[in-house]
Amino acid sequence: MCVLILVWKVVIRCKPDMKGTVRYLAGIAGQSGYGSKSTAEQVTEHCSSLPPNLTAIVTGATSGIGAETARVLAKRGVRIVIPARDLRKAAQVKENIQKEHPKAEIIILEIDLSSFASIKKFCSEFLFLGLPLNILINNAGKFSQKLEFSEDKFEMTFATNYLGHFLLTELLLEKMIETATQTGVQGRIVNVSSVIHGWVNKDHFSFNRMLQPKYYNATRAYAQSKLANIMHANEIARQIKERNANVTINAVHPGIVKTGIIRDHKGVITDSLFFVASKLLKSTSQGASTTCYVALNSKTEGMSGRYFVDCNESRCSTLANDDSEAHKLWKQTRALIHKRLRAN
Ligand SMILES: NC(=O)c1ccc[n+]([C@@H]2O[C@H](COP(=O)([O-])OP(=O)(O)OC[C@H]3O[C@@H](n4cnc5c(N)ncnc54)[C@H](O)[C@@H]3O)[C@@H](O)[C@H]2O)c1
């Protein structure tokens, strides 16, 4: 019974379109030819002759979906930059990838995405290397069980998942546009969101309350940050289009994947329930497929400001699709971050 409720909550309630739900549960491929069972390797199979010297930054690549994304992109010949808090874990990921692909070029740099100062330092260090930047995967994610505040005094889940990636994208966007202009290769940004963004309605979407909530609800904070990830992608896509630049930005839901973030979500999933429910979850390779599809597959070239699930374009919530709300959120976020940076 519990498992049925969990499936109902996570899969059915979160999926705005029933056709997508049926396709997901049955593992049927969608229009793209890929579906919920496709792996990251399968969706990048045709990418063996990519342009040389491609560089990707993959946040949160020390575990789960990010580690698999980094592995598969490296396998296709992309140079990988791993921004990591835990340098030992990053070194382990690098070693694992290079065991499989000895020629893989992996660079590790320190970052804490919940700290503006750390993000600025990472970006200066990366830009100092003089490398091109073709792909940015905003994948790192946090699901804080209790109310915690970041170094900059913002709620931790929102700070890590949204504010951090907002600043990272802002500081790297010009480099991506410059690389795309010089090489003629389209730059691609992927914001890893979640279907759970649909749980947030307009009443709960107050910027100030998200930064410093009075009554903390872990699931709501996570859902808000994931909604903000989609709105960020939509707004930046609009701005890039206005500039006529050759960079795309999209948001993805990776599926419900067997990773640390799900295991840590004890509020909904107890240990025994996790064991049963894990049989229904995607593997990390399936979980990384939509990110890799949007980051590398030729079928997504030129697509921007879209939302993908199971390697197919999908519908996101009405609020996530609201252009004026997205612009408002972008303005508020930018003002807040710059005020904080000036004060530091
Ligand atoms: N697993 C799922 O079912 C699921 C579903 C929907 C969305 N997602 C999203 O997928 C992404 C990847 O998560 P995952 O499932 O692989 O979980 P995970 O816990 O294995 O990976 C999260 C990664 O983010 C990194 N990270 C967290 N806080 C950080 C910080 N302050 N600075 C730098 N790095 C930080 C962690 O070190 C880790 O490498 C997340 O954005 C998550 O919200 C996951």
The ligand as a Gaussian input file, in Angstrom:
#p B3LYP/6-31G(d) Opt

LIG

0 1
 N       17.887000      11.224000      -7.822000
 C       16.698000      11.631000      -8.209000
 O       15.723000      10.885000      -8.168000
 C       16.502000      13.022000      -8.709000
 C       15.228000      13.390000      -9.160000
 C       15.044000      14.665000      -9.650000
 C       16.099000      15.544000      -9.704000
 N       17.320000      15.158000      -9.244000
 C       18.425000      16.130000      -9.327000
 O       19.549000      15.523000      -9.907000
 C       20.720000      16.217000      -9.492000
 C       21.791000      15.228000      -9.100000
 O       21.413000      14.596000      -7.891000
 P       21.695000      13.040000      -7.594000
 O       20.400000      12.376000      -7.629000
 O       22.774000      12.547000      -8.458000
 O       22.131000      13.120000      -6.054000
 P       23.565000      13.024000      -5.370000
 O       23.317000      13.349000      -3.949000
 O       24.210000      11.737000      -5.711000
 O       24.404000      14.180000      -6.084000
 C       24.358000      15.519000      -5.675000
 C       25.709000      16.140000      -5.965000
 O       25.643000      17.534000      -5.654000
 C       26.812000      17.868000      -4.932000
 N       26.583000      19.018000      -4.065000
 C       25.637000      19.180000      -3.107000
 N       25.801000      20.350000      -2.476000
 C       26.874000      20.956000      -3.045000
 C       27.568000      22.176000      -2.814000
 N       27.205000      23.026000      -1.844000
 N       28.625000      22.478000      -3.596000
 C       29.044000      21.631000      -4.556000
 N       28.441000      20.438000      -4.823000
 C       27.374000      20.114000      -4.065000
 C       27.125000      16.606000      -4.094000
 O       28.447000      16.638000      -3.635000
 C       26.834000      15.540000      -5.118000
 O       27.972000      15.323000      -5.934000
 C       20.284000      17.151000      -8.363000
 O       20.148000      18.457000      -8.860000
 C       18.918000      16.617000      -7.978000
 O       18.104000      17.623000      -7.429000
 C       17.557000      13.915000      -8.747000

